[in-house]
Amino acid sequence: MAIQDRQEWDDVLDFWFPEGRSLSVEAQEHRAHWHWRMQGGADDEIRARFSELTETAAQGDLDHWAQDPHGRLALIIVLDQFSRSVWRDDPRAYAQDPHAVSLVTEGLLSGHYASLETPWFQIVYGLPLGHCEGPDHLQRLDQLINLRQDIAAAAPTHLQPIYSSLVTQARDVRRVIAAFGRHPHRNEILNRKSTTVEEAYIAEGQFPHNKAFQQGSNAGL
């Protein structure tokens, strides 16, 4: 992209999507990008490069990005992903979830989501549907599963196993929310008392977001 054509959110997109927009990305390389994105490998660089930007977004001062489909995607990344790195193990990591999920919902209705060019853009766009706790969480997870099924069906053949596994991951998250009504692994950080059943689940440590990528055939968020 020519310098004069760059938008203020392009640094976020270039950083979070090193594969760019080419659907010919090699599957193993693409899986490695997912692992880096979703398993904390980017934490140090996010804190070094984007802490101030994340604070600005959390204050609502980047909401104008949402006027553009790619700007909206970048803002979702900052609120939903960068917040978890900048404020890891702190309640602020999750404080932006309601804002992020509202951006997702609005963009699904406005056509912004449909205009995104790659399956990885669309997957990241939908993450807040599963992350944000609330009374409508199960309905949002049903929506997320449907979106991911469509993404997997439309993905290039050589990438379909990765995106099919993300459907499974969303279903795993739904089972957790159906059982507990929330993400129990956050309880300690958010100073919430765990039930006996939640304590047993936490002790097992088999959280959907951690199980992803533990085996070479899997991918997840």
Accessible surface in RSA format (square Angstrom, percent):
REM  Atomic radii and reference values for relative SASA: ProtOr
REM  Chains: A
REM  Algorithm: Lee & Richards
REM  Probe-radius: 1.40
REM  Slices: 20
REM RES _ NUM      All-atoms   Total-Side   Main-Chain    Non-polar    All polar
REM                ABS   REL    ABS   REL    ABS   REL    ABS   REL    ABS   REL
RES MET A   1   141.92  73.5  60.89  40.3  81.04 192.9  75.58  64.3  66.35  87.9
RES ALA A   2    47.72  43.9  28.53  44.0  19.19  43.7  39.92  56.2   7.80  20.7
RES ILE A   3   144.02  82.0 134.44 100.2   9.58  23.1 134.44  96.8   9.58  26.0
RES GLN A   4   154.54  86.4 116.62  85.2  37.92  90.3  62.55 133.1  91.99  69.8
RES ASP A   5    83.07  58.2  72.79  72.4  10.28  24.3  20.82  49.0  62.24  62.1
RES ARG A   6    77.65  32.6  55.73  28.4  21.92  52.2  23.37  31.9  54.28  32.9
RES GLN A   7    92.67  51.8  83.65  61.1   9.02  21.5  16.94  36.1  75.73  57.4
RES GLU A   8   105.43  60.5  72.49  54.8  32.94  78.4  43.12  83.4  62.31  50.9
RES TRP A   9    23.79   9.5  23.79  11.5   0.00   0.0  20.77  11.1   3.02   4.9
RES ASP A  10     5.90   4.1   5.90   5.9   0.00   0.0   0.79   1.9   5.11   5.1
RES ASP A  11    76.98  53.9  74.94  74.6   2.04   4.8  10.85  25.5  66.14  66.0
RES VAL A  12     1.06   0.7   1.06   1.0   0.00   0.0   1.06   0.9   0.00   0.0
RES LEU A  13     7.82   4.4   6.61   4.7   1.20   3.0   7.02   4.9   0.79   2.1
RES ASP A  14    82.42  57.7  66.59  66.3  15.82  37.4  30.82  72.5  51.60  51.5
RES PHE A  15    18.06   9.0   7.38   4.6  10.67  27.8  15.26   9.3   2.80   8.0
RES TRP A  16     4.22   1.7   4.22   2.0   0.00   0.0   4.22   2.2   0.00   0.0
RES PHE A  17     5.41   2.7   2.06   1.3   3.35   8.7   2.06   1.2   3.35   9.6
RES PRO A  18    68.34  49.8  33.26  30.3  35.07 127.5  39.25  32.4  29.08 180.7
RES GLU A  19    16.34   9.4   0.00   0.0  16.34  38.9   6.06  11.7  10.28   8.4
RES GLY A  20    30.78  38.0   0.00   N/A  30.78  38.0  30.78  84.5   0.00   0.0
RES ARG A  21   104.99  44.1  85.06  43.4  19.92  47.4  41.16  56.3  63.82  38.7
RES SER A  22    59.81  50.5  49.22  65.7  10.59  24.4  46.09  98.2  13.72  19.2
RES LEU A  23    79.43  44.2  72.85  52.1   6.58  16.6  73.18  51.4   6.25  16.8
RES SER A  24    93.55  79.1  67.27  89.8  26.28  60.5  50.52 107.6  43.02  60.3
RES VAL A  25    14.56   9.6   5.37   4.9   9.19  22.2  14.56  12.7   0.00   0.0
RES GLU A  26    95.71  55.0  89.99  68.1   5.72  13.6  60.97 117.9  34.75  28.4
RES ALA A  27    25.81  23.7  24.79  38.3   1.02   2.3  24.80  34.9   1.01   2.7
RES GLN A  28   137.96  77.1 133.26  97.4   4.69  11.2  40.44  86.1  97.52  74.0
RES GLU A  29    85.91  49.3  78.82  59.6   7.09  16.9  32.39  62.6  53.53  43.7
RES HIS A  30     0.00   0.0   0.00   0.0   0.00   0.0   0.00   0.0   0.00   0.0
RES ARG A  31    51.57  21.7  51.51  26.3   0.06   0.1  22.69  31.0  28.88  17.5
RES ALA A  32    59.86  55.0  48.05  74.1  11.81  26.9  55.04  77.5   4.82  12.8
RES HIS A  33    30.88  16.9  30.62  21.3   0.26   0.7  22.94  23.6   7.94   9.2
RES TRP A  34     0.40   0.2   0.40   0.2   0.00   0.0   0.40   0.2   0.00   0.0
RES HIS A  35    88.12  48.2  88.03  61.2   0.10   0.3  53.64  55.3  34.49  40.1
RES TRP A  36    68.28  27.4  64.66  31.3   3.62   8.5  53.78  28.7  14.50  23.5
RES ARG A  37     6.30   2.6   0.00   0.0   6.30  15.0   0.00   0.0   6.30   3.8
RES MET A  38    27.24  14.1   5.35   3.5  21.89  52.1   7.63   6.5  19.61  26.0
RES GLN A  39    59.25  33.1  26.20  19.1  33.06  78.7  12.67  27.0  46.58  35.3
RES GLY A  40    29.94  36.9   0.00   N/A  29.94  36.9  13.81  37.9  16.13  36.1
RES GLY A  41    55.08  67.9   0.00   N/A  55.08  67.9  29.23  80.2  25.85  57.9
RES ALA A  42     2.42   2.2   1.58   2.4   0.84   1.9   2.33   3.3   0.09   0.3
RES ASP A  43    16.36  11.5  16.20  16.1   0.16   0.4   5.90  13.9  10.46  10.4
RES ASP A  44   108.42  75.9 101.23 100.8   7.19  17.0  38.79  91.3  69.63  69.4
RES GLU A  45    77.67  44.6  71.67  54.2   6.00  14.3  27.18  52.6  50.49  41.2
RES ILE A  46     0.46   0.3   0.46   0.3   0.00   0.0   0.46   0.3   0.00   0.0
RES ARG A  47    92.16  38.7  82.61  42.1   9.55  22.7  37.17  50.8  54.99  33.3
RES ALA A  48    89.26  82.1  45.29  69.9  43.97 100.0  57.03  80.3  32.23  85.4
RES ARG A  49   124.35  52.2  90.73  46.2  33.62  80.0  40.23  55.0  84.12  51.0
RES PHE A  50     9.24   4.6   9.24   5.7   0.00   0.0   9.24   5.6   0.00   0.0
RES SER A  51    39.05  33.0  35.93  48.0   3.12   7.2  30.47  64.9   8.58  12.0
RES GLU A  52   144.20  82.8 135.47 102.5   8.73  20.8  54.74 105.9  89.46  73.0
RES LEU A  53    45.70  25.5  40.78  29.2   4.92  12.4  43.69  30.7   2.01   5.4
RES THR A  54     0.08   0.1   0.05   0.1   0.02   0.1   0.05   0.1   0.02   0.0
RES GLU A  55    56.31  32.3  56.31  42.6   0.00   0.0  32.68  63.2  23.63  19.3
RES THR A  56    40.47  28.8  39.92  40.5   0.54   1.3  20.98  28.2  19.49  29.5
RES ALA A  57     0.09   0.1   0.00   0.0   0.09   0.2   0.00   0.0   0.09   0.2
RES ALA A  58    28.50  26.2   1.95   3.0  26.55  60.4   2.10   3.0  26.39  69.9
RES GLN A  59   116.54  65.2  81.62  59.7  34.92  83.1  36.14  76.9  80.41  61.0
RES GLY A  60    26.70  32.9   0.00   N/A  26.70  32.9  13.02  35.7  13.68  30.6
RES ASP A  61    86.37  60.5  67.83  67.5  18.54  43.8  21.55  50.7  64.82  64.6
RES LEU A  62    13.16   7.3  13.13   9.4   0.02   0.1  13.13   9.2   0.02   0.1
RES ASP A  63    62.32  43.7  54.92  54.7   7.40  17.5  27.26  64.2  35.06  35.0
RES HIS A  64    85.24  46.6  73.33  51.0  11.91  30.5  62.18  64.1  23.07  26.8
RES TRP A  65     2.29   0.9   2.24   1.1   0.05   0.1   2.24   1.2   0.05   0.1
RES ALA A  66    11.62  10.7  10.25  15.8   1.37   3.1  10.70  15.1   0.92   2.4
RES GLN A  67   151.36  84.6 120.77  88.3  30.59  72.8  51.00 108.6 100.36  76.1
RES ASP A  68    48.07  33.7  46.62  46.4   1.44   3.4  10.03  23.6  38.04  37.9
RES PRO A  69    32.12  23.4  31.84  29.0   0.29   1.0  31.84  26.3   0.29   1.8
RES HIS A  70    33.63  18.4  33.63  23.4   0.00   0.0  21.61  22.3  12.02  14.0
RES GLY A  71     0.00   0.0   0.00   N/A   0.00   0.0   0.00   0.0   0.00   0.0
RES ARG A  72    18.60   7.8  18.60   9.5   0.00   0.0   0.00   0.0  18.60  11.3
RES LEU A  73     0.00   0.0   0.00   0.0   0.00   0.0   0.00   0.0   0.00   0.0
RES ALA A  74     0.00   0.0   0.00   0.0   0.00   0.0   0.00   0.0   0.00   0.0
RES LEU A  75     0.00   0.0   0.00   0.0   0.00   0.0   0.00   0.0   0.00   0.0
RES ILE A  76     0.33   0.2   0.33   0.2   0.00   0.0   0.33   0.2   0.00   0.0
RES ILE A  77     0.15   0.1   0.00   0.0   0.15   0.4   0.15   0.1   0.00   0.0
RES VAL A  78     0.00   0.0   0.00   0.0   0.00   0.0   0.00   0.0   0.00   0.0
RES LEU A  79     0.09   0.0   0.09   0.1   0.00   0.0   0.09   0.1   0.00   0.0
RES ASP A  80     0.88   0.6   0.88   0.9   0.00   0.0   0.00   0.0   0.88   0.9
RES GLN A  81    15.64   8.7  13.05   9.5   2.59   6.2   0.63   1.3  15.01  11.4
RES PHE A  82     0.00   0.0   0.00   0.0   0.00   0.0   0.00   0.0   0.00   0.0
RES SER A  83     0.06   0.0   0.06   0.1   0.00   0.0   0.00   0.0   0.06   0.1
RES ARG A  84    32.58  13.7  31.89  16.3   0.69   1.6  24.76  33.8   7.82   4.7
RES SER A  85     5.81   4.9   5.56   7.4   0.25   0.6   0.00   0.0   5.81   8.1
RES VAL A  86    27.51  18.1  10.99  10.0  16.52  39.8  10.99   9.6  16.52  44.8
RES TRP A  87    35.08  14.1  31.42  15.2   3.66   8.6  20.67  11.0  14.41  23.4
RES ARG A  88   113.00  47.4  93.35  47.6  19.65  46.8  40.07  54.8  72.93  44.2
RES ASP A  89   111.32  78.0  85.44  85.0  25.88  61.2  25.70  60.5  85.62  85.4
RES ASP A  90    56.60  39.6  55.82  55.6   0.78   1.8  10.94  25.7  45.65  45.5
RES PRO A  91    69.21  50.4  66.20  60.3   3.01  10.9  66.42  54.8   2.79  17.3
RES ARG A  92    91.09  38.2  90.36  46.1   0.74   1.8  43.56  59.5  47.53  28.8
RES ALA A  93     2.73   2.5   2.73   4.2   0.00   0.0   2.73   3.8   0.00   0.0
RES TYR A  94    34.03  15.9  27.92  15.9   6.10  15.9  12.80   9.6  21.23  26.2
RES ALA A  95    64.58  59.4  33.54  51.8  31.04  70.6  45.27  63.8  19.31  51.2
RES GLN A  96    13.83   7.7  11.84   8.7   2.00   4.8   4.89  10.4   8.94   6.8
RES ASP A  97     4.77   3.3   4.72   4.7   0.05   0.1   4.05   9.5   0.72   0.7
RES PRO A  98    82.38  60.0  77.45  70.6   4.93  17.9  78.34  64.7   4.03  25.1
RES HIS A  99    53.13  29.0  45.41  31.6   7.72  19.8  35.15  36.2  17.98  20.9
RES ALA A 100     0.00   0.0   0.00   0.0   0.00   0.0   0.00   0.0   0.00   0.0
RES VAL A 101    19.59  12.9  19.59  17.7   0.00   0.0  19.59  17.0   0.00   0.0
RES SER A 102    44.09  37.3  39.00  52.0   5.09  11.7  36.38  77.5   7.71  10.8
RES LEU A 103     8.10   4.5   8.10   5.8   0.00   0.0   8.10   5.7   0.00   0.0
RES VAL A 104     0.01   0.0   0.01   0.0   0.00   0.0   0.01   0.0   0.00   0.0
RES THR A 105    63.79  45.4  63.50  64.4   0.28   0.7  51.96  69.8  11.82  17.9
RES GLU A 106    88.54  50.8  84.84  64.2   3.70   8.8  37.90  73.3  50.64  41.3
RES GLY A 107     0.00   0.0   0.00   N/A   0.00   0.0   0.00   0.0   0.00   0.0
RES LEU A 108    41.01  22.8  16.93  12.1  24.08  60.5  17.15  12.0  23.86  64.2
RES LEU A 109   153.83  85.7 120.75  86.4  33.08  83.2 123.28  86.6  30.55  82.2
RES SER A 110    70.50  59.6  29.98  40.0  40.52  93.3  42.10  89.7  28.39  39.8
RES GLY A 111    33.05  40.8   0.00   N/A  33.05  40.8  26.52  72.8   6.53  14.6
RES HIS A 112    28.89  15.8  28.53  19.8   0.37   0.9  12.76  13.2  16.13  18.8
RES TYR A 113    23.52  11.0  23.52  13.4   0.00   0.0  20.96  15.8   2.56   3.2
RES ALA A 114    81.24  74.7  53.16  82.0  28.08  63.9  56.83  80.0  24.41  64.7
RES SER A 115    59.04  49.9  34.43  45.9  24.61  56.7  45.25  96.4  13.79  19.3
RES LEU A 116    10.21   5.7   0.33   0.2   9.88  24.8   0.33   0.2   9.88  26.6
RES GLU A 117    84.07  48.3  55.86  42.3  28.22  67.2  51.85 100.3  32.23  26.3
RES THR A 118     1.87   1.3   0.00   0.0   1.87   4.5   1.73   2.3   0.14   0.2
RES PRO A 119    12.57   9.2  11.31  10.3   1.26   4.6  12.07  10.0   0.50   3.1
RES TRP A 120     0.00   0.0   0.00   0.0   0.00   0.0   0.00   0.0   0.00   0.0
RES PHE A 121     3.79   1.9   3.79   2.3   0.00   0.0   3.79   2.3   0.00   0.0
RES GLN A 122    34.44  19.3  32.96  24.1   1.48   3.5   0.80   1.7  33.64  25.5
RES ILE A 123     1.85   1.1   0.30   0.2   1.55   3.7   1.77   1.3   0.08   0.2
RES VAL A 124     0.66   0.4   0.46   0.4   0.20   0.5   0.46   0.4   0.20   0.6
RES TYR A 125     0.41   0.2   0.41   0.2   0.00   0.0   0.41   0.3   0.00   0.0
RES GLY A 126     1.70   2.1   0.00   N/A   1.70   2.1   1.70   4.7   0.00   0.0
RES LEU A 127     3.62   2.0   2.50   1.8   1.12   2.8   2.72   1.9   0.90   2.4
RES PRO A 128     0.20   0.1   0.08   0.1   0.12   0.4   0.20   0.2   0.00   0.0
RES LEU A 129     0.34   0.2   0.34   0.2   0.00   0.0   0.34   0.2   0.00   0.0
RES GLY A 130     4.43   5.5   0.00   N/A   4.43   5.5   4.28  11.7   0.15   0.3
RES HIS A 131    33.48  18.3  33.48  23.3   0.00   0.0  19.38  20.0  14.10  16.4
RES CYS A 132     7.29   5.5   7.29   8.1   0.00   0.0   0.00   0.0   7.29   7.9
RES GLU A 133    44.12  25.3  26.41  20.0  17.71  42.2  15.87  30.7  28.25  23.1
RES GLY A 134    29.21  36.0   0.00   N/A  29.21  36.0  21.12  58.0   8.09  18.1
RES PRO A 135   145.50 106.0 106.73  97.3  38.77 140.9 120.91  99.8  24.59 152.8
RES ASP A 136    66.10  46.3  65.27  65.0   0.83   2.0  28.19  66.3  37.91  37.8
RES HIS A 137     2.60   1.4   2.33   1.6   0.27   0.7   2.33   2.4   0.27   0.3
RES LEU A 138    57.95  32.3  56.87  40.7   1.08   2.7  56.87  39.9   1.08   2.9
RES GLN A 139   116.39  65.1 108.79  79.5   7.59  18.1  57.17 121.7  59.22  44.9
RES ARG A 140    18.86   7.9  18.03   9.2   0.84   2.0  15.45  21.1   3.42   2.1
RES LEU A 141     0.08   0.0   0.08   0.1   0.00   0.0   0.08   0.1   0.00   0.0
RES ASP A 142    56.27  39.4  54.27  54.0   2.01   4.7  23.39  55.0  32.89  32.8
RES GLN A 143    74.11  41.4  69.90  51.1   4.21  10.0  25.17  53.6  48.94  37.1
RES LEU A 144     7.25   4.0   7.25   5.2   0.00   0.0   7.25   5.1   0.00   0.0
RES ILE A 145    17.33   9.9  17.33  12.9   0.00   0.0  17.33  12.5   0.00   0.0
RES ASN A 146    85.33  58.8  84.21  81.4   1.11   2.7  22.21  53.4  63.12  61.0
RES LEU A 147    27.87  15.5  27.78  19.9   0.09   0.2  27.85  19.6   0.01   0.0
RES ARG A 148     4.54   1.9   4.27   2.2   0.27   0.6   1.03   1.4   3.50   2.1
RES GLN A 149    70.57  39.5  63.93  46.7   6.64  15.8  23.68  50.4  46.90  35.6
RES ASP A 150    95.56  66.9  89.56  89.1   6.00  14.2  26.95  63.4  68.61  68.4
RES ILE A 151     7.69   4.4   3.88   2.9   3.81   9.2   7.16   5.2   0.54   1.5
RES ALA A 152     9.88   9.1   8.21  12.7   1.68   3.8   8.43  11.9   1.45   3.8
RES ALA A 153    81.37  74.8  50.32  77.7  31.04  70.6  61.00  85.9  20.36  53.9
RES ALA A 154    87.67  80.6  52.07  80.4  35.60  81.0  62.28  87.7  25.39  67.2
RES ALA A 155     6.51   6.0   0.00   0.0   6.51  14.8   1.67   2.3   4.85  12.8
RES PRO A 156    31.50  23.0  19.35  17.6  12.15  44.2  31.44  26.0   0.07   0.4
RES THR A 157   114.65  81.5 104.90 106.3   9.74  23.2  71.06  95.4  43.59  65.9
RES HIS A 158    81.79  44.7  63.31  44.0  18.48  47.3  61.94  63.8  19.85  23.1
RES LEU A 159     0.00   0.0   0.00   0.0   0.00   0.0   0.00   0.0   0.00   0.0
RES GLN A 160    57.61  32.2  57.55  42.1   0.05   0.1   8.79  18.7  48.82  37.0
RES PRO A 161    80.47  58.7  69.50  63.4  10.97  39.9  76.69  63.3   3.78  23.5
RES ILE A 162     0.72   0.4   0.72   0.5   0.00   0.0   0.72   0.5   0.00   0.0
RES TYR A 163     0.36   0.2   0.16   0.1   0.20   0.5   0.16   0.1   0.20   0.2
RES SER A 164    55.72  47.1  51.23  68.4   4.49  10.4  31.40  66.9  24.32  34.1
RES SER A 165    19.13  16.2  11.31  15.1   7.81  18.0  16.19  34.5   2.93   4.1
RES LEU A 166     0.41   0.2   0.41   0.3   0.00   0.0   0.41   0.3   0.00   0.0
RES VAL A 167    10.03   6.6  10.03   9.1   0.00   0.0  10.03   8.7   0.00   0.0
RES THR A 168    72.19  51.3  72.11  73.1   0.08   0.2  48.52  65.2  23.67  35.8
RES GLN A 169    16.59   9.3  14.82  10.8   1.76   4.2   9.37  19.9   7.22   5.5
RES ALA A 170     0.22   0.2   0.00   0.0   0.22   0.5   0.22   0.3   0.00   0.0
RES ARG A 171   101.11  42.5  99.81  50.9   1.30   3.1  28.59  39.1  72.52  43.9
RES ASP A 172    28.47  19.9  26.38  26.3   2.09   4.9   4.62  10.9  23.85  23.8
RES VAL A 173    16.05  10.6  15.97  14.5   0.08   0.2  16.05  13.9   0.00   0.0
RES ARG A 174    73.53  30.9  73.53  37.5   0.00   0.0  17.32  23.7  56.21  34.1
RES ARG A 175   147.82  62.1 140.69  71.7   7.13  17.0  74.04 101.2  73.78  44.7
RES VAL A 176    15.09   9.9  13.00  11.8   2.09   5.0  15.02  13.0   0.07   0.2
RES ILE A 177     5.13   2.9   2.68   2.0   2.45   5.9   2.68   1.9   2.45   6.6
RES ALA A 178    58.57  53.9  27.55  42.5  31.03  70.6  28.74  40.5  29.83  79.0
RES ALA A 179    72.82  67.0  32.41  50.0  40.41  91.9  43.14  60.8  29.67  78.6
RES PHE A 180    43.00  21.5  18.33  11.4  24.68  64.2  24.95  15.1  18.05  51.7
RES GLY A 181    48.79  60.2   0.00   N/A  48.79  60.2  29.31  80.4  19.49  43.6
RES ARG A 182    52.77  22.2  52.77  26.9   0.00   0.0  18.34  25.1  34.43  20.9
RES HIS A 183    14.68   8.0  14.68  10.2   0.00   0.0   9.54   9.8   5.14   6.0
RES PRO A 184     0.47   0.3   0.09   0.1   0.39   1.4   0.09   0.1   0.39   2.4
RES HIS A 185    48.63  26.6  30.62  21.3  18.02  46.1  21.40  22.1  27.23  31.7
RES ARG A 186     8.71   3.7   8.71   4.4   0.00   0.0   0.00   0.0   8.71   5.3
RES ASN A 187     1.41   1.0   1.41   1.4   0.00   0.0   1.41   3.4   0.00   0.0
RES GLU A 188   160.55  92.2 138.33 104.7  22.22  52.9  59.57 115.2 100.98  82.4
RES ILE A 189    44.22  25.2  28.42  21.2  15.80  38.1  35.14  25.3   9.08  24.6
RES LEU A 190    49.43  27.5  30.69  22.0  18.74  47.1  32.41  22.8  17.02  45.8
RES ASN A 191   143.21  98.8 118.32 114.3  24.89  59.9  29.56  71.1 113.65 109.8
RES ARG A 192    59.87  25.1  44.89  22.9  14.98  35.7  37.36  51.1  22.51  13.6
RES LYS A 193   179.67  87.7 155.89  95.7  23.78  56.6 119.70 107.7  59.97  63.9
RES SER A 194    20.07  17.0  11.90  15.9   8.18  18.8   5.46  11.6  14.61  20.5
RES THR A 195    73.87  52.5  66.49  67.4   7.38  17.6  70.80  95.1   3.07   4.6
RES THR A 196   112.51  80.0 105.60 107.1   6.91  16.5  69.18  92.9  43.33  65.5
RES VAL A 197   102.53  67.5  99.07  89.7   3.47   8.4 101.82  88.5   0.72   2.0
RES GLU A 198     3.58   2.1   3.58   2.7   0.00   0.0   0.85   1.6   2.73   2.2
RES GLU A 199    94.16  54.1  87.77  66.4   6.39  15.2  31.69  61.3  62.47  51.0
RES ALA A 200    57.90  53.2  48.56  74.9   9.34  21.3  56.53  79.6   1.37   3.6
RES TYR A 201    29.45  13.7  25.83  14.7   3.62   9.4  27.46  20.6   1.99   2.5
RES ILE A 202    60.02  34.2  53.00  39.5   7.02  16.9  53.00  38.2   7.02  19.1
RES ALA A 203    89.74  82.5  49.02  75.7  40.72  92.6  61.02  85.9  28.72  76.1
RES GLU A 204   120.18  69.0  95.38  72.2  24.80  59.1  37.91  73.3  82.27  67.2
RES GLY A 205    28.87  35.6   0.00   N/A  28.87  35.6  17.21  47.2  11.65  26.1
RES GLN A 206    91.47  51.2  86.96  63.6   4.51  10.7  33.14  70.5  58.33  44.2
RES PHE A 207    23.00  11.5  23.00  14.2   0.00   0.0  23.00  13.9   0.00   0.0
RES PRO A 208    12.43   9.1  10.09   9.2   2.34   8.5  11.15   9.2   1.28   8.0
RES HIS A 209    61.17  33.4  59.43  41.3   1.74   4.4  43.77  45.1  17.40  20.2
RES ASN A 210    60.38  41.6  56.41  54.5   3.97   9.6  11.43  27.5  48.95  47.3
RES LYS A 211    73.25  35.7  69.49  42.6   3.76   8.9  31.05  28.0  42.20  44.9
RES ALA A 212     8.58   7.9   0.46   0.7   8.12  18.5   6.59   9.3   1.99   5.3
RES PHE A 213    23.28  11.6   4.04   2.5  19.25  50.1   5.27   3.2  18.02  51.6
RES GLN A 214   122.50  68.5  84.38  61.7  38.12  90.8  38.65  82.3  83.84  63.6
RES GLN A 215   116.90  65.4 110.66  80.9   6.24  14.9  32.02  68.2  84.88  64.4
RES GLY A 216    65.25  80.5   0.00   N/A  65.25  80.5  43.73 120.0  21.52  48.2
RES SER A 217    80.51  68.0  60.48  80.7  20.03  46.1  51.10 108.8  29.41  41.2
RES ASN A 218    54.11  37.3  53.92  52.1   0.19   0.5   7.49  18.0  46.63  45.1
RES ALA A 219     3.35   3.1   0.09   0.1   3.26   7.4   0.09   0.1   3.26   8.6
RES GLY A 220     0.01   0.0   0.00   N/A   0.01   0.0   0.00   0.0   0.00   0.0
RES LEU A 221     7.61   4.2   1.16   0.8   6.44  16.2   5.74   4.0   1.87   5.0
END  Absolute sums over single chains surface
CHAIN  1 A    10281.3       8151.9       2129.4       5499.9       4781.4
END  Absolute sums over all chains
TOTAL         10281.3       8151.9       2129.4       5499.9       4781.4
